Amino acid sequence: MRVPVGMNRLAIETATNTCSIALETAHGVYVRSEADQRIHSKVLLPWVGELLCDAGLGYDSLDAVVVGTGPGGFTSLRVGLSVAQGVALAHALPIYPVPTMLNIASGCPAGTSVLVVMDARLGQVYAQGFEFDERTQQWAALNDPSVCSPEALTWPDPRDGWVVMGSGLKIHEGALPDQLRREAVALWTEAEPCAERALALADSSVAPWALHAHYVRNQVTG
């Protein structure tokens, strides 16, 4: 069941180089975000405290936690999940997991098909296709996320009207198939997930102990 609107919700997204948090209250949304892979463990909890202070709230005022579940960098992803679990366990809150690649896709204008291509390090990319459902007004995954070399990236079918977005476009630009660049409607190299967008994507909750990262591959890296 989708989380009720009007609750005090803390959102965390740390799967990529961008550390992003958002606090939704009845009076507005407070955000912090910075692109630096080295800061996640240092700034996350202080930022949460700052946002609660800015909103005039305490941890006991929170109603739910929303968190990005990856795929992404192992260390940065675990930082976000650990903080989300800690806050939820300490205050008996439900957690709403949001896939990181869905978060990226939802930053694209409605009515388009999106292929998300994220850098996976180790010379690989994560890839997943999404489509906006006009009937439900929601984004839906067309396949499971996969990991492969940039050269092995396959183009979804049908091929008309696709936007390709994500960090993998810039980092692996020279290795991506020429067909992808030729046939895409647009290439958005700067697309990143953000905590504020995760608030709108929160759907089904899980108990804190049942929260899991979505690594996609067995071999992980920071």
Secondary structure, DSSP 8 states (H G I E B T S, - for coil): ----TTS-EEEEE-SSSEEEEEEEETTEEEEEEEE-TTSHHHHHHHHHHHHHHHHT--GGG--EEEEE--SS-HHHHHHHHHHHHHHHHHHT--EEEE-HHHHHHTTS-TT-EEEEEEEEETTEEEEEEEEEETTTTEEEESS--EEE-GGG----SS-TTEEEESHHHHHTGGGS-HHHHHH-SEEETT----HHHHHHH----B-GGG-----SSSS---
